[in-house]
Amino acid sequence: MIEVTRLNGLPLTLNAELIKFVEATPDTLISLTTGEKIMVKEAVELITQRVLDYRMQCCSCAGEGRRSSGSAAEPKSGGPVGPPLRRRVEESEEAG
């Protein structure tokens, strides 16, 4: 979940997993997989960073859960999760 602010100043907690895309129109418009659209005060870049932070937190919590349960399966080290995701977002922004 990520925190955003509606244009009227009211805070909103949004399920980051439902975000289909985010665009500047010039206000920031978040389109959800449900078809709903939400206008927010935060810039596209800030929304993107919050989603990346949320996903990194989910991945780190999942890894901690495996280690604390005594499982022999350790996550493979393939580098940080953030940069590849960030590159994909930046590339899609440049293309679109």
C-alpha positions in Angstrom: 0.0 0.0 0.0 1.2 3.5 -0.7 0.1 6.9 0.6 -1.1 9.6 -1.9 -3.0 12.9 -1.6 -6.2 13.6 -3.5 -6.4 17.0 -5.2 -8.8 18.1 -2.4 -6.0 17.5 0.1 -7.5 14.3 1.6 -5.0 11.4 2.2 -5.6 8.1 0.5 -4.0 4.7 1.0 -3.8 3.0 -2.4 -3.1 -0.7 -3.2 0.0 -0.4 -5.3 -0.7 -3.8 -6.9 -3.7 -2.3 -8.7 -1.8 0.5 -10.5 -2.0 0.0 -14.2 -0.2 3.2 -15.2 0.5 6.7 -13.9 0.6 9.8 -16.1 0.9 13.6 -15.9 -2.0 15.3 -17.5 -0.7 17.9 -16.1 -2.1 16.7 -12.7 -1.0 13.2 -11.8 -3.6 10.6 -12.9 -3.3 7.1 -11.6 -5.2 4.5 -13.6 -6.0 1.2 -11.8 -6.6 -2.2 -13.2 -10.2 -1.9 -12.0 -10.8 0.9 -14.5 -10.9 3.5 -11.7 -8.9 6.7 -12.2 -7.6 8.8 -9.3 -6.1 12.3 -9.5 -3.4 13.0 -6.9 -1.1 15.9 -5.9 2.1 13.8 -6.0 4.3 13.9 -9.1 4.6 10.8 -11.3 8.2 10.3 -10.2 7.2 10.3 -6.5 4.4 7.7 -7.1 6.9 5.6 -9.0 9.4 5.7 -6.2 6.7 4.9 -3.6 5.7 1.8 -5.6 9.3 0.7 -6.0 9.9 1.2 -2.2 6.7 -0.8 -1.5 7.8 -3.7 -3.7 11.3 -3.7 -2.3 9.8 -3.9 1.2 7.6 -6.8 0.2 10.6 -8.7 -1.2 12.7 -8.1 1.9 9.8 -9.2 4.2 9.3 -12.3 2.1 13.0 -13.1 2.4 13.0 -12.5 6.2 10.0 -14.9 6.5 11.9 -17.7 4.8 15.0 -17.3 6.9 13.1 -17.0 10.2 11.1 -20.1 9.5 14.3 -22.2 9.5 13.9 -23.1 5.8 17.1 -24.1 4.0 16.0 -22.2 0.9 17.8 -18.9 0.8 17.0 -16.2 -1.8 19.5 -16.1 -4.6 21.7 -13.0 -4.7 21.0 -11.3 -8.0 21.6 -7.8 -6.9 19.1 -5.2 -5.8 15.5 -5.4 -7.0 15.0 -1.6 -7.4 17.3 -0.6 -10.3 15.9 -3.1 -13.0 12.3 -2.0 -12.1 13.3 1.6 -12.1 14.9 1.2 -15.6 11.7 -0.4 -16.9 9.6 2.5 -15.6 12.0 5.1 -17.0 12.1 3.3 -20.4 8.4 3.2 -20.6 8.1 6.9 -19.7 10.6 7.8 -22.5 8.7 5.6 -25.0 5.3 7.0 -24.0 
